[in-house]
């Protein structure tokens, strides 16, 4: 495949909870592509493992005078595109906030002068709208990776963003089927948010204990409140939850009131999550559909845990059944603490030899179906054909 010059269009960089963006960018660079980043803002919780040598442009950089100068430059060279953007803003802002054109004039100028060939947006929210507009202003094609909240909870201007893209990607068949109801099937491609199995491998034997690990933001869709209730129904188990978020105080009160054997460990960097996986026996991912429609698709941490040869207990929801398979996976009805407790008991009851064999099978699945270099190469091949 020929080498391409790509621009990642993001809402924030490098967000700790969006390790898949860093993974994909690094994989593209290993394959010889040149990748720049344009982000609306710096991440509030930066990922310490993000590469420091990436060319990053923040939309707030530069003076107001420079933004107006760039706008005049753009208007002089692309008056029709600027007029069309003004008409589009009136339409788009019925559903979402729209960035002033002067904020995109500098990025449009740099796209042209630096030779970026293709724009790729992660999340079909503000970043995808920026990519759609920059594409029209510069004549460069764009693609979008849609994840979950941007499809189900906040599908703002979604059909137009997807229709205008040269290609649409998502990380599980559940999402792909939903998107193909909106745009032609050939336009939408499944590309798993992959992991580097070489980075996630054990350096010690499985502990063969009764420690259950959960990793994620403390928000409704993760289902961690159900996990707290389930933990109280299992003898001799320890549940550790890595992550932070708006439900922390409510969950702490729930744990204290019930006496459930659950520890809230707070947010940890990727190295801390990896260390926690070394000591755990099972990963729990009891996702639910939140009341506002938000949901997880196929969380990257599940594939990381599988690469680490952990058993996985998850809810039978969204894209999880596509990777949480026997013998390493155990599924439970979403939102059902009794069912979740039963699935956890089944996983923890496996004999040591069966645990090892199941974990090895899970790791083999990741290497075959969710290896970041292979998945990213498939995405790049689609982009190169557009």
C-alpha positions, 0 to 999 in steps of 0.5 A: 500500500502506498504511504499516505498523509493523514490528519486525525480530526479529534475532539480531544487529544490524548484522552486517557479513556481513548487509548484506541485512538493512540493505538490506531495512530501508532499502528498507522505510523508503523505502516509508514503513513504520516499522521498529524492530529487536529484536536479541538482541545487538550484532553482533561485526563491525558494519556501518559503513553501517547507519543510525544513526537506527533504534530498536534494542532489545537483549534484554540492556538494562535491569535484572534488576528491570525484566525481572521487573516486565515479566514480572509485567505480562505474566502479569497481562494474558496468563496463558494465553499465558504458560502456553502459552509455558511448555509450549512451552519444554519442547518447543522446548528438545529441539532448541535453547536457549530464552530465559527468558520474562522476557527477552521480557516487556519486548519484548512490552510494548513491542510492545503499547505502541508499536503494532507490527503485524507481526514479521519474523525474519531466519533461522529460528534463535533469532530466529524462535523469539523471533518465534513466542513474541512473536507468541503473547504479543502477538497480532501475526502474524510472518513468517520469512525463512529463508536457508541454514544454518537450513534445511539445517545447523540446522533446529531446530524449523523446521517449527513456526516455519514453520507458525506464521508468516503467511508464509515467505520465502527468496531462491532457488527452490532454498530455496523448493522445500525449504521447500514440502515442509514447509509448504503451497506458498502459504505460501512466497514467493521474495523475492530478497535484492536490491541497490541497483543505483544504489549498485553501478555502475562509475565507471571502465571494466572493467580488462580484466585477469586479476584474480579477486576472491572475497568471503566468510567463510573457512568451508568452504561458500564453497569458497575452498580449491578456489579456491586450488587452481584458481588454481595451475592458471591462468597469469598470474592474480591471485586476491584473497580479501576476508574472514576466518574460522576457515579463515584460517590453514589457507588461508594455509598452503595458499597458502604450500605451493602457491605459488598466486597468492592474496592474503588481504586480510582483512575489509573494510567495504562501501566496501572491497568496492566498491573491490575490485570496481572493480579486478577482472575476475571474481568467483569464488563456488565454493560447496560443501555443507559436511560438516555440510550447511551451504551458501550459497543465492544470495550477495548479493555475486554480485548486487553483482558483476553490478551492477558488470558483472563476469563471475561464475564459480561452482559449479553449486550451490544457488541460484547457477545461478538467477542465474549465467547466460550470457553473464556467468556460468560454472559449474563442478562444486562442489569440482572445482579443475580444472573451476573453473580451466577456467571461470575461463580461459573467462571471462578469455579473453573479448575486451574487447568481449564482456566489456563486453556480458556485464557489461552483460547481468548488470547488466540482470538485476539491475535486472530480477530483484534490485532491492532496492526491488522485492523488498522491496515484494513482501515487504511486499505479502504481509505486508500481506495477512496 
